[in-house]
C-alpha cells in the first residue's frame, strides 16, 4: 500500500504547484511529440514492413545506370530470373495510361501491366471474381482485366455483376474477371491490372521493352548476397549477349532493395538518421530544462530529506518518493505527446492523400503498434534522464553532509558542477540543432522556392497518348499533332499552344571533338518541341525558334540552352555549330544549332542545382515523332475556358480520344513543392521551439549558477573587488563553458552534416555562414544571460548579499 500512499502524496504536491506542473508537462510534451511524430513518419516511409503477408521479405529488383535507378530490359530480366536462386517468386510489371470505356464515354486511367502471379504473390483475394491465372498470359488468350475498387465504383457505378462483362480498354474488348478490394495497390497504386504475356516476359533476343520487378528473399538470404549474385549474372548476360550501349542494355548494376528504400532513392537511411537525431536533441534539450526545474525544486527539499533520513527513514524510499514526482510529470507529458503526435499523423494522412491523390500504398500514418512502442521508449528514456539519474545521484549523498552543508549553496560544490555541466550540454545541443536545422531549412526553402526558369503564368497542360492501332506511323502521329494545334489556334480562349515531349538525359557529340568512351560524351536533357517560332514557357535569347523549315524533310536542327551553349562552346557563339545525338551507342546525323534559349530547370531533383540541371537540347518534334507527348496551352486568363477549348479541339480532331487530365503549371508546381514547403515550416517551428527551450534553459541555468554564489559575490565586494572585475570573472567562466559546448557541437554537427550531404549538398559558403551565425547567437545568449544575472546580484548592497540564503 506504500506505493498508493506515495502516489497520493506526489499528486498532492503537484496539485499545490499547478503552474510548475503545467510548465514541465508542456515542455516534455513538446519535445516528446516532435520525436514521436518524426520517428513515426520516417519509419513508415523507410523501414516499416509492407502491409502484406511476409512483407519484410518483399524486395524490388532494380537496375542502375549513371547513379539513377532504371527498369531492366525484358531479355536481361528473363535471364536473371533463370539464375537468381537466392530470390523466389520474381515477377515483372510496368505502368502505363490506358483508356477505359466505350467510344465517346471513356477516360484515361493508370494501369499496371503485371505478371499473371501478381495477386498470388501479394496473397490478396479479389473482392469479386478471381485474379489472373497462368492461361491469361498465353499468347492468343482472351484479353482480361482485374479492376481496382475505385475505378469499379467511379466508372462502373459499383456494378455487382461486373465480373464476366466485356468492356473496352484502348478500344479492345476485354473481359472483367475480378475486382480487388478497397486500398489494394500492389506493386503500385493503379486503377486496374492487365496481364503481361509470356511472349513479352520471355523474348528470345534483346527487346525494346523494360520492366520493374518484384521478388522475395529466400529464407536466410541477405540483400547483400542477392545483390552479389545478381551482379554476377548481369555481367554474364552482357558478355554472352553483347548489345549496343543504350540505357536498357548498359546497366552498370542490378540489385535489390525494399520498396521503401527504392521509393526514397536509397537516401532514406540518411534522412531517417539526421531528422531523428535533430528530434532527439530537441527532446534532450527539453529534458535538460525540465531536469533543471525539478532539480531546483528538489534542492528546496534537501534539508527536509536529510532530516527524515537522519531520523531513520529509508533513504531509497525517500529518494524514490522524490523521483516519483518527476516520473509522473514525464508520463503525463508522454500521454499528451502521444495525443498530439496522433493528431499530427492523422492530419498528415489526410493532407497527403488530398493533395497528391496517389501515394505509395504503404504510406499510411497513425498511432500504430510501432509508434506506440517508440513513444514508450522515448518516455522511458526521459524518465531515466529526468527522474532516475538524479535519484541515483541523491542516494550517494550522506545525510550528515547535507545537514552540514551551508544553506546558502544548496547542494554545494556538487550542485555547482552539475549546473555548469547542464549549461555546457544546453550549449552543445542548441548549437547542433541550430546548425543542422538551419541547413535542413535552407534545403527545404530552396526546394519550395525553386526557379524553373519557365514563364508558367496562364500555362496549362494535357497529356496525349496516341493509340498504336489508330496512329501506327510517325506520319500519322505528326498529322494528329498538326491538326490539334490548328484547332487550338482557332479557339478564342487560347493565346498560343505547342506540343512537347521529354526524352530524358541524352548524350551528345560535338563535331571535331574526340571521345575515348561513351561516358566521356557530354549529357543534356532532350526535349521535343513542335515547330513554333516563339516557344511557350522558354525565352529565345539568340537565333530563331523552330518554324516551317524544321519539318521532317528539312535540315536537322536544334536549340540549346544557355548553360549547354556556354559549356560546349565557351569562347564563341553556338549559332551555326554542329552537334550530334548519341543513339544506340552511335552518333546520328549532325544537327545545326539555330537558336539559344534561356535555361529551364529539368529533372525532378529539387535539392541540387548544377550545370546538368539546366543543360538542355531541343529537337523539332517533326524530326523525332513520339506517340506520347503533352500539349501546352497559354490561355487568356480563364482556366475554365482553356479547359473547354482543349476538350473542343481534341473532339474536332479525334472524337473517340478521351481527354487527359488538364492541369495548370501553377498547380503542378504547388504540388511539387508542397512537401518542401511543409518541411520548411516544420523545421522552422521545431527550431523556434528549440530556441525557446534554449533561451529559457540557458538563462535559468546561468542565473541559478550566479545566484547561488551571491554570498561569494558579497564577500568579494566587501574585500574591495570592483563590480567590473566580478562581472569579467563570471563572463570568463561563461566563455569557458561556451568553448567546451561549441567544441562538442562541432563534432556532433559534423557527423550529421556528413549524413545530410549524402542526399543533398549544402555549399561550404552556406555552412560557414550558418556556423558563424550560430556561434554569434549562442555566444550572445550565454554571455547576456550571465551578465544579466550578475548585474542583478551586483545591484544589491554587499550587506544584503552576505546575508543571502
PyMOL commands that set and color helices and strands:
alter all, ss='L'
color gray80, all
select helices_A, chain A and resi 2-16+18-46+55-57+74-83+118-122+134-137+149-156+198-201+223-240+259-263+268-299+302-310+315-356+369-395+399-404+407-409+412-448+474-489+518-520+548-550+562-568+611-614+621-623+639-653+665-707+710-718+723-757+764-794+798-802
alter helices_A, ss='H'
color red, helices_A
select strands_A, chain A and resi 58-65+68-70+72-73+87-102+105-114+128-129+144-147+166-169+172-179+192-195+210-217+253-257+459-465+494-510+523-529+540-543+557-561+578-583+586-597+616-620+628-635+662-664
alter strands_A, ss='S'
color yellow, strands_A
deselect
rebuild
show_as cartoon
